[in-house]
């Protein structure tokens, strides 16, 4: 059974690769010109190929869901991220938060305060009394972005313009994987589901995964919907660079077939997903026209799966749309001003029909 699924997955991989390449050719001239005007500097890059063209700052990596081991102190490594010690030229130091995101949801105030405390400890320039994070690079993956955005929305801390926030695969409207798991956790037909459990946790569904119930879906609540709206507002205004995926082909790895299966099995309501998070959910309120498939784009759209965007599988040797370790952002001193001006400029260039396109809705299951 699993051999047949794997064979199907590779057939789908080849088909989707061709379709994705054709779709990328349809990018408008306006979109390319918009991104070409920006000068980039690398936060991440292949070893020996990149140099930081901005001030070195300490980097804090904040992981996502399905992690139980909590540590009070920041760590020097993490099994939730790939080793970035040789691929982060703009990081003066690298630390990793280790949080319980299995039993605790992203809306939990104690969890949000812990993240703020970790972030404030990274730089001596940060104002711990006023809870202002300064001269730091914050790197979030998946649910980690929601925790940070929720913390800022709840005023547990704030981000100074000297701090950069780099986000990967953020489920800013939740994930239909949460809905799927809650649907089938008691189902007796678990042969395929057992393959998925290794990625999303065990039954019964724990608080961390429950908190990712898709916004406005049947498992969400009014309180959770409000939290998503507040987090999305912060994310759109504050994030400096983002990596999202409109396909889950992924880099060749032990994760590849599993995320292809997850993407096919779960009704995401959109074929544009990394297996766990849809492209629109990851973008939050960031305009689609800002995204490009070159790793030098500040808003980078990839064909990586959910594990790839945590740098667990390196870079593809063949496709620019699958090089997560080369994510970059603009070289501007006042990033808050840049974010405001860039957002206004992009909106003016996007046709009304595109700007008013409705967001994806939670599938009715």
Helices and strands as residue ranges (DSSP letters): H 2-24, H 29-36, E 40-42, E 57-62, E 91-96, H 109-120, E 132-133, E 136-141, H 143-153, E 158-159, E 164-168, H 176-184, H 191-200, H 207-210, H 222-238, E 241-245, H 256-265, H 279-283, G 288-290, E 291-292, E 299-302, G 308-310, G 320-322, G 324-326, E 328-330, H 335-349, H 352-355
